[in-house]
Amino acid sequence: MKMGFRWYGEGNDTVSLDQIRQVPGVETIVWSLHHKQAGEAWSQEEIDAEVSRITTVPAEARERGVTKAFDAEVVESVNVHESIKLGRTVLGTSRDEAIENYVVTLERLARAGVKVVTYNVMPVFDWLRTDLWHPLPDGSTALFYDQGVVDGMDPARIAEAVLAGAPDLTLPGWEPERLAHLPELAAAYADVDHEAMYANYAYFLDAVVPTCEEHDIRLAVHPDDPPFDLFGWPRIVSTKDDLARVLSLNDSPHHGLALCVGSFSANPANDALDAVRTFMDRIHFTHVRNIKHLGGGTFTEVAHRACEGDVDTVGIMRAYAEAGYTGYVRPDHGRHLWDENTTNRPRPGYGLYDRALGIQYLLGVWDAVRAGA
């Protein structure tokens, strides 16, 4: 297993690579080119520059005795253009044009040493919360989802609220360039059902998986967040049955999951531990975090420790350890702690301290199980 830490790039993250180096156990930086729009091909020059930035210890740090280096083997995410999900031209881009650019990007990432590429197939919104800074009883804040708020608001107002609550950093999944076309996208999905989404997804996989096999790069699809339909738009990676069907669309081992146990567990009917055990051999990347259900579809994100919420993070890490899991893991959304709520406001869910604490907790479970404790 390799422990990773998601990083949004120089000048686009309140957390620095120098700070991440001081988190014990982190080997992999999970990265992306966040200025790229869905459907756009990534250039080799930009990819190589970012990989070099991640994997090279700067001269100034070496002078201070720093030797710890990272790899850049996981990209999260290369976003899937809406034309691929819809199976037709939208926002001026055809499905085949978007797929061709995706294939080119995969080839270039493979040349740079990338091993896993994460993506999702959620319509319009990659993820949804109704409060990005919800106060918790201990004084920290966290991401929060209130089903009642969603039921009473239209997508445009939700988008406005989310963007208004974000700091002056990119917010992946909520790119203003794409949200500017929200009415067009909403109309495009009006006559698209789950079966059409599966068919369009299968078309995408059939087109890109041969490239993954040729270049030995693995695709890892992220579960829907939250894992149920929103605003009448069909979501197809929400339940255990969905995961099984998604994997059956293409039986190549290069097609697999980025199993985010927090996202998956946002539906209380889902059993994340069971999903880990069932799909272990197709989980290329996993996010381990915790949430607490508050009833009526409402939930809050909490600390990674199992007893803080409703996700059995201990059981999940035990399952990975007992199986000798060799993929990638990272802590996911953390609470915002200490000065992060005042002077050093991070991207929502992606501060330094709680993710660092989460890593130590998750590695503690892993080390104890592997040691036979």
C-alpha positions in Angstrom: 0.0 0.0 0.0 1.1 3.5 -0.7 -0.2 6.4 1.3 -1.0 9.6 -0.7 -1.9 13.2 0.0 -4.0 15.2 -2.4 -2.2 18.4 -3.5 -3.7 21.1 -5.7 -0.5 22.7 -7.0 1.8 25.6 -6.4 -0.2 28.8 -5.8 -3.4 26.8 -5.7 -3.2 25.2 -2.3 -2.7 26.5 1.3 -0.6 23.4 2.0 2.9 23.2 0.7 4.9 20.1 -0.4 7.4 21.0 2.3 4.7 20.6 4.9 3.5 17.4 3.4 7.0 15.9 3.6 6.8 16.2 7.4 3.7 14.0 7.5 5.0 10.5 8.3 4.1 7.8 5.8 3.2 9.9 2.8 4.8 8.6 -0.4 2.6 9.7 -3.2 1.3 13.1 -4.1 -2.2 12.9 -5.7 -2.3 15.7 -8.2 -4.0 17.2 -11.3 -3.7 20.1 -13.7 -6.6 22.0 -12.2 -6.6 24.7 -14.8 -7.5 22.2 -17.5 -11.2 22.0 -18.5 -13.0 18.7 -19.0 -12.5 17.5 -22.6 -9.2 19.3 -23.0 -6.0 17.4 -23.8 -3.2 17.9 -21.3 0.2 18.9 -22.9 3.2 16.8 -22.3 5.2 19.9 -21.3 2.7 20.8 -18.5 2.5 17.2 -17.2 6.3 16.8 -17.1 6.7 20.2 -15.3 4.2 19.2 -12.6 5.7 15.8 -12.1 9.1 17.3 -11.8 7.8 19.8 -9.3 6.4 17.0 -7.1 9.3 14.5 -7.4 12.2 16.9 -7.1 13.5 18.0 -3.7 14.3 21.7 -4.2 17.9 22.9 -3.7 16.9 25.1 -0.8 15.3 22.1 1.0 18.4 19.9 0.3 20.5 22.6 1.9 18.4 22.2 5.1 19.1 18.4 5.0 15.8 17.4 3.4 16.0 14.2 1.4 12.4 12.9 1.4 11.0 12.8 -2.1 7.6 11.9 -3.4 6.3 10.0 -6.5 3.5 11.4 -8.7 1.9 8.2 -9.6 -1.8 9.1 -9.0 -3.8 11.8 -10.8 -7.1 13.0 -9.4 -8.8 13.8 -11.7 -8.9 13.8 -15.5 -12.5 14.9 -15.7 -14.9 13.3 -18.2 -16.6 15.8 -20.5 -20.4 16.0 -20.3 -20.6 15.0 -24.0 -19.2 11.5 -23.0 -21.8 11.1 -20.3 -24.6 12.3 -22.6 -23.4 10.4 -25.7 -23.8 13.5 -27.9 -22.3 16.9 -28.7 -22.8 19.4 -25.9 -21.0 22.7 -25.0 -19.5 22.7 -28.4 -17.6 19.4 -28.0 -18.5 16.0 -29.5 -18.2 12.7 -27.6 -15.6 11.3 -29.9 -13.5 14.5 -29.8 -13.6 14.5 -26.0 -12.6 10.8 -25.9 -9.7 11.4 -28.3 -8.4 14.1 -26.1 -8.8 11.8 -23.1 -6.8 9.1 -24.8 -4.0 11.5 -25.7 -3.9 12.7 -22.1 -3.7 9.1 -20.8 -0.8 8.4 -23.1 1.1 11.5 -22.0 0.5 10.8 -18.3 1.8 7.2 -18.7 5.0 8.6 -20.3 5.5 10.7 -17.2 5.2 7.7 -14.9 1.6 8.0 -13.8 0.0 4.7 -12.7 -3.6 5.5 -11.7 -6.0 8.1 -13.1 -9.2 8.9 -11.1 -12.4 10.3 -12.6 -16.1 10.2 -12.1 -19.3 10.0 -14.2 -21.6 12.2 -12.2 -23.9 14.4 -14.2 -23.3 18.2 -13.9 -22.1 18.3 -10.3 -19.1 16.3 -9.2 -20.1 16.5 -5.6 -22.5 18.4 -3.4 -22.6 19.9 0.1 -24.9 22.5 1.5 -22.4 24.0 4.0 -18.7 24.0 3.5 -17.8 25.3 7.0 -20.4 23.6 9.3 -19.5 24.0 13.0 -18.9 20.8 15.0 -19.2 20.5 18.8 -15.4 20.6 19.2 -15.0 24.0 17.5 -13.8 22.7 14.2 -15.8 23.0 11.0 -16.5 20.4 8.3 -18.4 19.8 5.1 -22.1 19.2 5.6 -25.0 18.0 3.6 -28.6 18.9 4.4 -31.2 17.0 2.3 -33.9 19.5 3.3 -31.9 22.4 1.9 -31.3 20.5 -1.4 -35.0 19.6 -1.6 -35.9 23.3 -1.3 -33.4 24.8 -3.7 -32.9 24.6 -7.5 -29.5 23.7 -8.9 -28.6 27.2 -9.9 -29.1 28.5 -6.3 -27.1 25.6 -4.9 -24.2 26.4 -7.3 -24.3 30.0 -6.2 -24.2 29.0 -2.6 -21.3 26.6 -3.0 -19.2 29.0 -5.0 -19.9 31.8 -2.5 -18.6 29.7 0.3 -15.3 28.7 -1.3 -12.0 30.6 -0.8 -10.1 32.1 -3.7 -8.9 28.8 -5.0 -10.1 26.4 -7.6 -13.0 24.2 -6.6 -12.8 21.0 -8.7 -16.2 19.9 -9.9 -17.5 23.4 -9.6 -15.6 25.2 -12.4 -17.3 28.5 -13.2 -16.6 27.9 -16.9 -18.8 24.8 -16.8 -21.4 26.1 -14.3 -22.0 29.1 -16.6 -23.8 26.6 -18.9 -25.9 25.0 -16.1 -29.3 25.6 -17.8 -28.0 24.0 -21.0 -26.6 21.0 -19.1 -29.8 20.6 -17.0 -31.9 20.6 -20.2 -29.5 18.0 -21.9 -30.1 15.5 -19.0 -33.9 15.9 -19.0 -34.4 12.8 -21.2 -31.3 10.8 -20.1 -32.0 7.8 -17.8 -29.8 5.4 -16.0 -29.6 2.9 -18.8 -28.5 5.6 -21.3 -25.8 6.6 -18.8 -24.5 3.0 -18.5 -24.5 2.7 -22.3 -22.6 5.9 -22.8 -20.1 4.9 -20.0 -19.5 1.6 -21.7 -18.8 3.4 -25.0 -16.2 5.5 -23.2 -14.5 2.5 -21.5 -14.4 0.5 -24.8 -12.6 3.5 -26.4 -10.0 4.3 -23.6 -9.3 0.9 -21.9 -7.1 -0.4 -24.8 -4.8 2.6 -24.3 -4.7 1.9 -20.6 -3.7 -1.7 -21.3 -1.1 -0.7 -23.8 0.6 1.8 -21.5 -0.2 0.0 -18.2 -2.1 2.8 -16.6 -5.2 2.1 -14.5 -8.5 3.9 -14.5 -10.3 4.3 -11.2 -13.9 5.6 -11.1 -15.0 7.5 -8.0 -18.4 6.7 -6.5 -21.2 9.3 -6.7 -21.0 11.9 -4.0 -23.6 11.8 -2.5 -24.6 8.3 -3.8 -28.1 9.0 -5.0 -29.8 10.9 -7.8 -29.9 14.7 -7.5 -32.4 17.0 -9.3 -33.6 14.1 -11.4 -30.2 13.6 -13.0 -29.2 9.9 -13.1 -26.3 8.7 -11.1 -24.9 5.2 -11.8 -22.1 4.6 -9.3 -24.1 4.8 -6.1 -24.7 1.3 -4.7 -23.0 -2.0 -4.4 -25.0 -3.3 -7.4 -23.9 -0.2 -9.3 -20.3 -0.9 -8.6 -20.7 -4.5 -9.8 -22.4 -3.4 -13.0 -19.8 -0.7 -13.6 -17.0 -3.3 -13.3 -18.9 -5.6 -15.6 -19.0 -3.0 -18.4 -15.4 -3.9 -19.1 -13.6 -6.8 -17.5 -10.1 -5.4 -18.0 -8.1 -5.2 -14.8 -7.0 -1.7 -15.9 -10.6 -0.6 -15.3 -11.4 -0.4 -11.6 -12.5 1.7 -8.6 -11.3 4.7 -6.6 -13.4 3.5 -3.7 -14.2 6.5 -1.6 -15.7 5.0 1.5 -17.0 8.4 2.8 -18.9 9.1 -0.4 -20.2 5.6 -0.6 -21.3 5.6 3.0 -23.4 8.8 2.6 -26.2 6.5 1.7 -26.9 4.6 5.0 -28.0 1.6 3.1 -24.5 1.1 1.7 -22.0 -1.0 3.5 -18.5 0.3 2.7 -16.6 -2.5 4.5 -18.6 -5.1 2.5 -17.8 -3.2 -0.7 -14.1 -3.2 0.1 -14.0 -6.9 0.7 -16.1 -7.7 -2.4 -14.2 -5.5 -4.9 -10.7 -5.6 -3.4 -9.0 -6.9 -6.6 -10.5 -4.0 -8.6 -9.8 -1.2 -6.2 -6.9 0.7 -7.6 -7.2 3.7 -5.2 -9.2 4.3 -2.1 -10.2 7.3 0.0 -10.8 6.6 3.7 -12.8 9.1 5.7 -15.7 9.2 8.1 -19.2 10.7 8.1 -22.0 10.9 10.7 -25.6 10.5 9.7 -28.1 12.9 11.3 -31.3 11.5 9.8 -33.4 12.3 6.8 -30.5 12.0 4.4 -28.5 14.7 6.2 -24.9 14.0 7.2 -21.8 15.7 8.4 -18.2 14.9 7.8 -16.2 14.1 11.0 -12.7 13.0 12.1 -11.2 9.8 10.6 -11.4 7.9 13.9 -14.1 5.2 13.6 -16.0 6.1 16.8 -16.5 9.7 15.6 -19.0 8.6 12.9 -20.7 5.8 11.1 -17.9 4.5 8.9 -15.9 1.6 10.2 -12.6 3.0 9.3 -10.8 0.5 11.5 -12.5 -2.4 9.9 -11.8 -1.0 6.4 -8.1 -0.5 7.1 -8.0 -4.0 8.7 -9.5 -5.5 5.5 -7.0 -3.8 3.3 -4.1 -4.8 5.6 -5.3 -8.5 5.8 -5.6 -8.6 2.0 -2.1 -7.2 1.5 -3.5 -4.4 -0.5 -0.9 -2.9 -2.9 -2.9 0.0 -4.3 -3.0 3.6 -3.2 -4.8 5.2 -0.3 -5.3 8.7 1.0 -7.2 10.3 3.8 -10.1 12.2 2.3 -11.8 15.4 3.5 -10.7 16.6 6.8 -12.1 19.0 9.3 -10.8 22.5 9.4 -8.8 23.0 12.5 -7.2 25.8 14.5 -6.0 28.7 12.3 -7.6 27.1 9.2 -10.9 28.6 10.3 -9.5 32.1 10.6 -6.2 33.2 9.1 -5.3 30.3 6.8 -8.5 29.2 5.2 -8.0 26.2 3.0 -10.0 24.7 0.2 -13.0 23.2 1.9 -12.1 19.7 3.2 -8.5 20.0 2.3 -6.6 21.6 5.1 -3.4 20.3 6.5 -3.9 19.3 10.1 -6.9 16.9 10.1 -5.7 15.0 7.0 -2.3 14.6 8.7 -4.0 13.3 11.9 -6.1 11.0 9.7 -3.1 9.5 8.0 -1.5 8.6 11.4 -4.7 7.0 12.5 -5.1 5.0 9.3 -1.5 3.9 9.3 -1.7 3.0 12.9 -4.5 0.5 12.1 -2.5 -0.8 9.1 0.7 -1.2 11.1 -1.1 -3.0 14.0 -2.8 -5.5 11.7 0.3 -6.2 9.6 2.3 -6.7 12.9 -0.3 -9.3 14.0 -1.6 -7.2 16.9 
